[in-house]
Amino acid sequence: MTFWQEKAVGEGWSAIVFGAGRITVADVTRPRDAPPRVIACDSFARDGSDLDALKRLKNAKRLTKRRCTTLLWHGQYQLLQVDAPTSLPENMPREELREALRWRIKEMVDFPIEQAAIDVLDIPVQGARPPQLWVVAASHTVLQPRILLFQDAKTPLAAIDIPELAQRNLAALFEEPNRGLALVAFNDKGGLLTVSYQGELYMTRHIDVSGPELTANSGANIGALQERVLLDIQRSLDSFDRNFSAIPLTRLLVGPLPGGAAFIEYLGGNLSLPVASADLAEVMDLTATPRLKATAAQADAWLALGAALRD
């Protein structure tokens, strides 16, 4: 089983994402000449153990026989951007490249590298910047319980993914030709800013402010929180422009954020890029799941839908 898969071939995926007190299940197909179609998307309370929850979903036929993926959460893995090795053979097998990079990042991770799963994702070269790679590492102590959970529930798990790549999949739907896209989305765990170009992930930043904090109706520090997020975004986009000047950024999209109109307006008034809300109804076929036309439903299902958007 791969840790994540850069490409996957097939009719569609099911994503099972464990959130705070709930499990979200999303099924998405990708027709060749039409927008991705959401076949089903539901959220269920995590009553009892996760194993019991998976078994109940399977018995209720809420889990299909499609390939399944799931997500780790921020803090359960490390995502590193490193220069591609120049001393290695150009067409080195992927497994050998992973092992070579394992020891290169040994001092960059906070767990024993010998007890970790490693995977690698290319960053296409742009301009004169040296070739780089994304390297993701997660400890076996995080991965093994998740794998055993699915095995015990007799639910096939084909891949384990991370939020950055799930959001990249969503960003690709909103990209304009030959333009980079900045996308920031918030949930109860914090914010995630990504910059993608031609369907590839070039930059990511975790923002330690949650959606509920940003959209609170009261509180003396709401202005300070919004300013803090603004500065995080400004600095990240300035860094991206310095490092990837060959990629033109034309706008920042904000993922579905219930009650976030004032915050989005605040960003738009303080950033040089145009700022707009991301509406999945513009880029996905939601005919079978009309409840997803609501902002709150899109926010709840955001990363599950992104995880199920495997190409």
Order of alpha helices (4+ residues) and beta strands (2+ residues): beta-beta-beta-alpha-beta-beta-alpha-beta-beta-alpha-beta-alpha-beta-beta-beta-alpha-alpha-beta-alpha-beta-alpha
